[in-house]
Amino acid sequence: MTIDALVEIRNVTYAYGRHPVLRDIDMTIPRGKMVAIMGISGSGKTTILRLIGGAIRAQRGQVLFDGHKVEPRNRAELYRLRRRMGVLFQFGALFTDLTVFENVAFQIREHTDLPESMVRDLVLMKLHAVGLRAAHAAMPGELSGGMARRIALARAIALDPLLMMYDEPFTGLDPIALGVIANLVRKLNAALGSTSIVVTHDVEEALEVVDYVYYLAEGKIVAQGTPDEMRTNCDPLVRQFVHGEAHGPVPYQYPSRPIAEELGA
């Protein structure tokens, strides 16, 4: 059966200077699904989001979005594709000198010529969707961490994107706020008929909401599957990450000489 893919990453390699981050990565993100990209820090998760969004260009291979090549050097085409993408940045990244309303209205005004009456209605609808319509006049500094994340989510979905990308959406949230955000992410994906990519370290929460998981290590996909398949994966590296085990392939001590040698014993 052919998968109806919204995003395709084909044989992609990327390095920062001499440091390779991704090595011949192949990944398919089906339409309408929620896919998690997991792995320890530095494994290339956020780099994949930057490649899809066209912030950087693959040094080898191709990134396709809705059948179109993502090419940062073609600015007009890149901006056209980006209008159909939404991003929830880590910690929200709200404009601190704009009200909640103005934050959500920003990209509607930036990318459309809608009259202000319609902008107002759209903003209030998006704020209502995240449960914060009454906070429209507040400043970002007056919000809790969970509220700020929800406002950022309302801004990200302002233009009903075809693709939503979440970069560590659960980081720094208390258990209640985390549960609220996770529930919103799943509900909005279904309500908007969109496709979602979630980059996260929060294994337990992510496995409850996503449909499929890619696990990265040392620049390669070392495991992939459904949440249940990831929970029962016997690969020591995957098992250590999914179950949060202290001992395993990822060592506690950074590689070094024996301490007795360091101390001159």
N, C-alpha and C positions, 0 to 999 in steps of 0.2 A: 504494500500500500504506500502510495506517494504521500509524503508529508507536505502540507501547505505551509511553507516556511515564510515567516516575515523577515527574519534576520538569518543570514548565512555567513559564517566565517570559514573561509577556505584556505587551508595551508598557510596560515598567518604566522609570521615571525616578526618579533619586535625586540629591540634592545635599547637601553639607555646608555649611550656611549659604548663601552666594552662589556657592559653587564647585560647578558641576555635575560629577557623577562618572559617572553612567549616563544615557544619553539614548535613550529609546524602545527598550529592549533586548528582543529576542525570542530565546528559547533553549529548546531541548528536550533533556532528558536521558533517553534510552531505558532501560528496565529491563535490567539485566544487563550494561550496557556501562560502559566506562571512558572518561570524557570529560575532556580537559584544557582549562583556561582559561588562556590565556597573554597576555602583554602586558608592556610596560615598567612600572616602578614608578609607582603613581598612576593606573593605567588603570581601576581599579574591580574588579579580580579578587576581592579579599577581601571587598569590599562585597557582591558577589553571594552569597558564602557566608553572610554575616551576614543577608542578606535571606531566604535559604532556611531558615536556622536560627531566624528570628524575632527576632534580636537587634535589628533595626531594621525599620521598616515602609516599604514603597514609598510614595513621595509621589504616584505615579501608576502605574496598571497593577496587575497581579495576579501573585502567586507561588503556584503550586499544588504540593502534595506529595501524591502518591498520590491525586489527585483532590480533595483538600481544600485550601481556601484557608489560607495561612499568615497568621494574624492575631495579632500580638503583644498586642493589646488583649483577646483572649479567652484568658486565661492557662490555664484548664483544658484547652482544646482544644490550645493550643500545647504544653503539657507532654506531652499524649498523643502528639502527632506527634513530639516530640523523642525520645521513648523508642525510636523506630524509626530514629533517626539516630545516627551515630557521627562524631566529629571528631578528627582528629589535628592538634593545634595545632603551629605552628612552634616548634621546639626542644623539643617534647614537653609542657611545662607540667605536669610531675609534681608531686605534693605532696611537698615536700622533707622534711617531718617524718614521713612515713609510709614503711613498708617497701615494697618492690616488691609483695609479696603484698597489702598493704592498699591500695595504689594501684589495683590491678586489681579488688579486691573492692569498692571504694568504691561504684560505681554499681550493682552487683548488689544490694548492701544497701540503697542509696537507693531503688531502683525496684521491688524485689521483696520478698516475705516468705519466701524460700526458707530452709530450715534451714541452719545453719552447715556441716554435712557436705556439702551440695550446693554451697554457695558455695565451699568448699575445692576440691572436684572441678572446678568450672567454672574457677576461677582457675588451677589447675595445668594444665588443658587449654589455656587461652588462652596461658599462658606457654610451654607445650610447642610450640604452633603457631608461636611466634616464636623458638624455640630457646633460651629462657632459663628453663626450669623450675627449674634448679639455683640460680638467682639470687634465688629468692623471698624470702629473708631479708635481702637486701642493702638498703642505703639508697640513694636516688637519687644522693647525693654520691659514692658509691663506683663509679658506673657511668661507662663511656666515653660519648661523645656518641652513637655508634651504638647502644649497648645501651639508653641512656635512650629513644631514639626507638622502639626495638622494644618496650620496656615500655609506652610511651604507646600504641603500636598495639594491644597486647594489651588495654589498658584500653578503648580505643575500640571494640573488637569484642566486649567482654564480654557484651553482650546480643544478639549476632547482628543488627546493624542492617540495615535494608532499604537504607539509603543511607549510604555512607561519604564524608566530605568531608576532603580533605587540603590543609592550608594550608602550602605550601612544605615538603613532607616531606623534600626532599633537601638543604636548606640547611645548610651547615656540616659536612658529612660528608666523610670521606676517601673515595677511590674505592672501596675494598672495602666500607665500610659503606653507601655510596650504592647500590652494586650489590645488596647484601643487601636493603635496604629496598625498592628498586624491584621486585625479584623477589618479595618478600613481598606487596607491594601487589597485584601481578597474581595471584599464587596464591590469596590470601585472597578476592579478588573472585570468582574462579571457585569456590572451595570453599564459600563462604557463599551463593553465588547472589545476591550483592548488586550494587548499582550504585555506581559511584565517580566523584567529581568531584575532579580534581587541579588545584590552583592552583600553578603553578611557573614558575621562570625557567630551570630545567635542561632546555633544549630537547632535547638529544640523548637523555638518559635517558627523558624523558617520551614522546618519539615512538616509543620502542621498546616501550612497554607499553600505551599508550592506543589506543582504537578511533577516536576522533574529537577534533577540536580546534576551539575557538573562539579567535580572536585579537582582543583588544580594543585600541583606540587612541582616545584623546580621547572616551571614554565611549560608543563605538559598536563594534559588531562589524564589523570591516573585512575579515575573511576567516574561512572555516570549511571544514573538510574532513577527510579521512583524513590520517594522518601522511605518506603518500607525496604526497598533493596539496599539503600544506603545504611539504614539502621542495622541490617544483618550482614553487611559487607565484611568479609573476613580479612581483607588487606590490612596489615598492622597499622599502616599510616592513616588509612581512612577510619579504622576503628578507634584509634587514639584521638582523632579530631572529633568524630561524631559523639563519642562518649566522654570526652574531656578527661582522658586518662593522663596522669602525670608522667608515667613511664611508657616509652615506646620509641619509634624511630626518630621522633623529634626530641633531641636531648635537652636536659635541663641546663647542663653546662655548655657554654660556647667552646668549640674545639680548641684545646690548648695542651701544653705540656703538663705532666704531673705536677701538682702543687709543690711536692718535695723538691723538685728540680728548681722551681721558681724561687723557693725560699733558701736555696743553697744547702739543703740538708744532705 
